[in-house]
Amino acid sequence: VYDNYDELLADPDITMIYNPLPNGL
């Protein structure tokens, strides 16, 4: 469980789930 959104984004695995598109797009 994440206390805040920054911790959520700090997790690469979670970032891949919420940001499936390549960063180049």
GROMACS elastic network, one bead per residue, 0.5 to 0.9 nm:
[ bonds ]
;  ai    aj funct       b0    kb
    1     8     6  0.87638   500
    2     5     6  0.71791   500
    2     6     6  0.86514   500
    2     7     6  0.60954   500
    2     8     6  0.60228   500
    3     6     6  0.85725   500
    3     7     6  0.70565   500
    3     8     6  0.82674   500
    4     7     6  0.56478   500
    4     8     6  0.67088   500
    5     9     6  0.62627   500
    5    10     6  0.84959   500
    6     9     6  0.51786   500
    6    10     6  0.60505   500
    6    11     6  0.89087   500
    7    11     6  0.66556   500
    8    11     6  0.56253   500
    8    12     6  0.86612   500
    8    14     6  0.66212   500
    8    15     6  0.74923   500
    9    12     6  0.70939   500
    9    13     6  0.89916   500
    9    14     6  0.67740   500
    9    15     6  0.55733   500
    9    18     6  0.88763   500
   10    13     6  0.89279   500
   10    14     6  0.81060   500
   10    15     6  0.74612   500
   11    14     6  0.53655   500
   11    15     6  0.61533   500
   11    16     6  0.87500   500
   12    16     6  0.61715   500
   12    17     6  0.87156   500
   13    16     6  0.52336   500
   13    17     6  0.65490   500
   13    18     6  0.89715   500
   14    17     6  0.50505   500
   14    18     6  0.62982   500
   14    19     6  0.83007   500
   15    18     6  0.52100   500
   15    19     6  0.55702   500
   15    20     6  0.79802   500
   16    19     6  0.50328   500
   16    20     6  0.53853   500
   16    21     6  0.83372   500
   17    20     6  0.57975   500
   18    21     6  0.88858   500
   19    22     6  0.77550   500
   19    23     6  0.82971   500
   20    23     6  0.88559   500
   21    24     6  0.82342   500
   21    25     6  0.69909   500
   22    25     6  0.58274   500
